[in-house]
Amino acid sequence: MSTPLTTALYLVAMASVLALAALLVAGPEGVLWTALAATVALITAPRLPLSRMMRLQGAIPMPDGVATDLEHAVLRLARQLGLARPPALYLQLRQGAVAFSTGDGRDGAVALSRGLFRLLKPDELEAVAAHEIAHLASGDIRIMRMAETMAMATRMVTMAGLFIVLWIELAYPVTDISVWTIVYFALAPGCVVALQRAHSRGREFAADHRAAELTGRPDALARALIKIDEENIGPFRQFGRTAGLVLLPRFLQSHPTTRHRVERLLGDGA
């Protein structure tokens, strides 16, 4: 289960990988300038209004009368979590089974696709909404934005490092550059991505657990996850499942497998 402590440890680990890359490229000043640039990028990153962000995702404000019971459930869940204001509820106009959230506990929004309303029962819809609201309450979107910024900065710094190494080797062939420096530049971006994805999986487990506590129905979320997984399986995943293959290594997956999530949920409810 992901906790504030484990979140802090993941962020420190990612920052350490980035700092070492900057140190190898430009020394202590490189670490300082990289930290400053990452901070400025986080502070000045454009933040679109929630309504605009939802429109870009093909979502519209939930029409009146479409999900009255769910709207009441969202209000209740927001009160249970002590949110400053309940998240706005949106309808994504796609037939696929999709749910997502954006913002935070002060100003957030939850979108459920048209396909979810076709696929899920009311208690399952409420459980999915609770999962998304748990993300908002925990500030997961903000934290993942920080992690993505560090991942992007690591890619940029290590690419610069590899370019400098190549230039030095071509311009000054007699210069002795440690092979371990080159290996570090090559592996550091992947390490940060692996840490980022591991943290994301932990946040998904945490949101599942919080949703189960809020609704008192871990079985409802488990049923919803199974239905969503079956609905969204594509030809490549179907091929992998049939052949017993893992098409994307687990350490690079942003979400735990549905089986592991269901096992934890039903274990929580046992």
C-alpha positions as CSV (number, residue, x, y, z in Angstrom):
1,M,0.0,0.0,0.0
2,S,1.3,3.4,-1.0
3,T,1.6,5.9,1.9
4,P,2.9,9.5,2.1
5,L,6.2,8.1,3.3
6,T,6.6,5.7,0.3
7,T,5.5,8.5,-2.0
8,A,8.3,10.7,-0.6
9,L,10.8,7.9,-1.0
10,Y,9.9,7.4,-4.6
11,L,10.2,11.1,-5.3
12,V,13.6,11.3,-3.5
13,A,14.8,8.2,-5.5
14,M,13.8,9.8,-8.8
15,A,15.3,13.1,-7.8
16,S,18.6,11.4,-6.8
17,V,18.8,9.7,-10.2
18,L,18.3,13.0,-11.9
19,A,20.8,14.8,-9.6
20,L,23.5,12.3,-10.3
21,A,23.0,12.6,-14.0
22,A,23.2,16.4,-13.7
23,L,26.3,16.1,-11.5
24,L,28.1,13.9,-14.2
25,V,27.2,16.4,-16.9
26,A,28.0,19.7,-15.3
27,G,29.1,19.2,-11.7
28,P,27.5,20.8,-8.7
29,E,26.3,23.8,-10.7
30,G,24.5,21.4,-13.0
31,V,22.6,20.0,-10.1
32,L,21.6,23.5,-9.0
33,W,20.5,24.6,-12.4
34,T,18.6,21.4,-13.1
35,A,16.7,21.7,-9.8
36,L,15.9,25.3,-10.6
37,A,14.7,24.5,-14.1
38,A,12.5,21.6,-12.9
39,T,11.0,23.9,-10.2
40,V,10.3,26.6,-12.7
41,A,8.7,24.1,-15.1
42,L,6.4,22.8,-12.3
43,I,5.4,26.3,-11.2
44,T,4.9,27.8,-14.7
45,A,3.3,24.8,-16.4
46,P,0.1,25.9,-18.1
47,R,-3.0,24.8,-16.2
48,L,-6.1,24.7,-18.3
49,P,-9.5,25.2,-16.7
50,L,-11.1,21.9,-15.8
51,S,-13.9,22.4,-18.2
52,R,-11.4,23.0,-21.0
53,M,-9.4,19.9,-20.1
54,M,-12.6,17.8,-20.0
55,R,-13.6,19.1,-23.5
56,L,-10.2,18.1,-24.8
57,Q,-10.9,14.6,-23.5
58,G,-14.3,14.5,-25.2
59,A,-16.3,14.9,-22.0
60,I,-19.2,17.2,-21.3
61,P,-20.9,18.2,-18.0
62,M,-23.2,15.4,-16.9
63,P,-26.6,16.2,-18.4
64,D,-29.5,16.7,-15.9
65,G,-31.3,13.6,-15.0
66,V,-28.8,11.2,-16.5
67,A,-27.1,10.1,-13.3
68,T,-29.0,11.7,-10.4
69,D,-28.2,8.8,-8.0
70,L,-24.5,8.9,-8.9
71,E,-24.4,12.7,-8.4
72,H,-25.8,12.3,-4.9
73,A,-23.3,9.5,-4.3
74,V,-20.4,11.8,-5.4
75,L,-21.6,14.5,-2.9
76,R,-21.7,12.0,-0.1
77,L,-18.3,10.6,-1.0
78,A,-16.8,14.1,-1.1
79,R,-18.2,14.9,2.3
80,Q,-16.8,11.6,3.7
81,L,-13.3,12.6,2.4
82,G,-13.7,16.2,3.7
83,L,-13.1,17.7,0.3
84,A,-13.4,21.5,0.1
85,R,-15.9,21.1,-2.7
86,P,-17.3,18.0,-4.5
87,P,-15.8,17.2,-7.9
88,A,-17.7,18.1,-11.0
89,L,-19.2,15.1,-12.8
90,Y,-18.6,14.7,-16.5
91,L,-19.9,12.3,-19.2
92,Q,-17.3,11.2,-21.7
93,L,-19.1,10.6,-25.0
94,R,-17.3,7.4,-25.9
95,Q,-18.7,3.9,-25.9
96,G,-15.6,2.4,-24.3
97,A,-15.4,1.8,-20.6
98,V,-13.3,4.7,-19.3
99,A,-13.1,6.7,-16.1
100,F,-10.6,9.4,-15.1
101,S,-10.2,12.4,-12.9
102,T,-8.3,15.7,-13.0
103,G,-7.6,18.5,-10.5
104,D,-7.4,18.0,-6.8
105,G,-9.5,18.0,-3.6
106,R,-10.2,21.8,-3.9
107,D,-11.1,21.9,-7.6
108,G,-11.5,18.5,-9.3
109,A,-13.6,16.7,-11.9
110,V,-14.5,13.1,-12.5
111,A,-15.4,11.8,-15.9
112,L,-17.2,8.5,-16.6
113,S,-17.8,7.3,-20.2
114,R,-21.1,6.5,-21.7
115,G,-19.9,2.9,-22.1
116,L,-19.5,2.6,-18.3
117,F,-23.2,3.5,-17.8
118,R,-24.1,0.7,-20.2
119,L,-21.7,-1.8,-18.6
120,L,-21.9,-1.3,-14.9
121,K,-24.6,-1.5,-12.2
122,P,-25.3,1.5,-10.0
123,D,-23.2,0.2,-7.0
124,E,-20.3,-0.5,-9.4
125,L,-20.5,3.0,-10.9
126,E,-20.4,4.5,-7.5
127,A,-17.3,2.4,-6.6
128,V,-15.5,3.6,-9.7
129,A,-16.4,7.2,-8.9
130,A,-15.1,6.6,-5.4
131,H,-11.8,5.4,-6.8
132,E,-11.4,8.5,-8.9
133,I,-12.4,10.8,-6.0
134,A,-9.8,9.1,-3.8
135,H,-7.2,10.1,-6.4
136,L,-8.3,13.7,-6.1
137,A,-8.3,13.6,-2.3
138,S,-4.8,12.2,-2.2
139,G,-3.4,14.8,-4.7
140,D,-2.2,12.0,-7.0
141,I,-2.5,14.1,-10.1
142,R,-0.2,16.7,-8.7
143,I,2.3,14.1,-7.5
144,M,2.3,12.3,-10.8
145,R,2.9,15.7,-12.5
146,M,6.0,16.1,-10.4
147,A,7.2,12.6,-11.2
148,E,6.7,13.2,-15.0
149,T,8.6,16.4,-14.8
150,M,11.6,14.6,-13.2
151,A,11.4,11.9,-15.8
152,M,11.4,14.4,-18.6
153,A,14.3,16.3,-17.0
154,T,16.3,13.1,-16.7
155,R,15.8,12.3,-20.3
156,M,17.0,15.8,-21.3
157,V,20.0,15.8,-19.0
158,T,21.1,12.3,-20.0
159,M,20.7,13.0,-23.7
160,A,22.9,16.1,-23.2
161,G,25.4,14.0,-21.4
162,L,25.5,11.4,-24.2
163,F,25.9,14.2,-26.8
164,I,28.8,15.7,-24.8
165,V,30.5,12.3,-24.4
166,L,30.2,11.7,-28.1
167,W,31.6,15.2,-28.9
168,I,34.5,14.7,-26.6
169,E,35.3,11.3,-28.1
170,L,35.3,12.7,-31.6
171,A,37.1,15.9,-30.8
172,Y,39.6,14.5,-28.2
173,P,40.0,10.8,-28.9
174,V,42.7,10.4,-26.3
175,T,40.3,11.5,-23.5
176,D,39.5,8.7,-21.1
177,I,35.8,8.7,-20.3
178,S,34.5,6.0,-17.9
179,V,32.3,3.5,-19.6
180,W,30.2,3.5,-16.4
181,T,29.3,7.2,-17.1
182,I,28.0,6.2,-20.5
183,V,26.1,3.3,-19.0
184,Y,24.5,5.5,-16.4
185,F,23.4,8.0,-19.0
186,A,21.8,5.2,-21.0
187,L,20.0,3.6,-18.1
188,A,19.0,6.5,-15.9
189,P,15.9,7.5,-17.9
190,G,14.6,4.0,-17.7
191,C,15.2,3.8,-14.0
192,V,13.2,7.0,-13.4
193,V,10.3,5.7,-15.6
194,A,10.4,2.4,-13.6
195,L,10.2,4.2,-10.3
196,Q,7.4,6.5,-11.7
197,R,5.4,3.5,-12.8
198,A,6.0,1.6,-9.5
199,H,4.7,4.6,-7.6
200,S,1.7,4.8,-9.9
201,R,0.8,1.2,-9.3
202,G,1.0,1.9,-5.5
203,R,-1.3,4.9,-5.9
204,E,-3.9,2.7,-7.8
205,F,-3.9,0.2,-5.0
206,A,-4.3,3.0,-2.4
207,A,-7.2,4.5,-4.3
208,D,-8.8,1.0,-4.6
209,H,-8.5,0.6,-0.8
210,R,-9.9,4.0,-0.1
211,A,-12.8,3.5,-2.4
212,A,-13.6,0.2,-0.7
213,E,-13.6,1.9,2.7
214,L,-15.8,4.8,1.5
215,T,-18.4,2.6,-0.1
216,G,-18.2,-0.4,2.2
217,R,-18.4,-2.6,-0.9
218,P,-15.0,-3.8,-2.1
219,D,-16.9,-6.5,-4.1
220,A,-18.6,-3.8,-6.2
221,L,-15.3,-2.2,-7.3
222,A,-13.8,-5.7,-7.9
223,R,-16.8,-6.5,-10.2
224,A,-16.4,-3.2,-12.0
225,L,-12.7,-3.7,-12.6
226,I,-13.3,-7.2,-14.1
227,K,-16.0,-5.9,-16.4
228,I,-13.9,-2.9,-17.5
229,D,-10.9,-5.2,-18.1
230,E,-13.0,-7.5,-20.3
231,E,-14.6,-4.7,-22.1
232,N,-11.4,-2.9,-23.0
233,I,-9.2,-5.8,-24.0
234,G,-7.8,-5.2,-27.5
235,P,-6.4,-7.6,-30.1
236,F,-2.8,-7.3,-28.8
237,R,-3.8,-7.9,-25.2
238,Q,-6.1,-10.8,-26.3
239,F,-3.2,-12.3,-28.2
240,G,-0.9,-11.9,-25.2
241,R,-3.5,-13.4,-22.8
242,T,-4.1,-16.4,-25.2
243,A,-0.4,-17.0,-25.7
244,G,0.4,-16.5,-22.0
245,L,2.7,-13.5,-22.8
246,V,3.3,-10.3,-21.0
247,L,3.5,-7.7,-23.8
248,L,4.7,-4.9,-21.5
249,P,7.0,-5.8,-18.6
250,R,5.2,-5.4,-15.2
251,F,7.8,-2.9,-14.0
252,L,6.8,-0.6,-16.8
253,Q,3.1,-0.8,-16.4
254,S,1.4,2.2,-14.8
255,H,-1.5,0.1,-13.3
256,P,-1.4,-3.2,-11.5
257,T,-3.1,-6.1,-13.2
258,T,-6.8,-6.5,-12.6
259,R,-6.2,-9.8,-11.0
260,H,-3.9,-8.3,-8.3
261,R,-6.3,-5.4,-7.7
262,V,-9.3,-7.8,-7.3
263,E,-7.3,-10.1,-5.0
264,R,-6.4,-7.1,-2.8
265,L,-9.9,-5.7,-2.8
266,L,-11.5,-9.0,-1.8
267,G,-8.8,-9.5,0.8
268,D,-9.6,-6.1,2.2
269,G,-13.2,-7.0,2.5
270,A,-12.5,-10.4,4.0
